[in-house]
Amino acid sequence: MKLLKIGQLAKEIDRLPSAIHFYTQEGLVQPDSYTKGGYRLYEKNKAIKRIKLIERLQFQKRWRIEEIKFYLQNQSR
């Protein structure tokens, strides 16, 4: 399991770190761990899969953030 900081994750998927911050603040993506200094760490494969799903719902299906949040919350039950 490879853990990445926000900047590393953003670089892996060619996004700005602010996009990852936004998804985290909205509760769409959760960090898997934290460094001793308080940096968020995301499991690489899990986070990439989740962000790709969010972006597919947001941009291809034109879902609003609230709809995506509802879908993801109910999907994990």
C-alpha positions, 0 to 999 in steps of 0.5 A: 500500500503506497501512501501519497501526500496531496501534492503527490496524488495530484501529480499522479492524476494530473490535477491541482492539489486544490482539487484534492483539497476540495474533494476532501473538504466536501467529504468525498475523499478521506485521508487514510492516514496522517504524517506526524506533521499533520499532512494527509496521506492517501492510499494511491490506488484507492484514492485514484479510483475514487477521484476518477469515479467522482469526476466521471459522475461530475463531468460526464453525468453532470451530477452536483456535488450533493448528488455525488456525496449521497451516491457515495454514502449509499454505495458504501453501505 
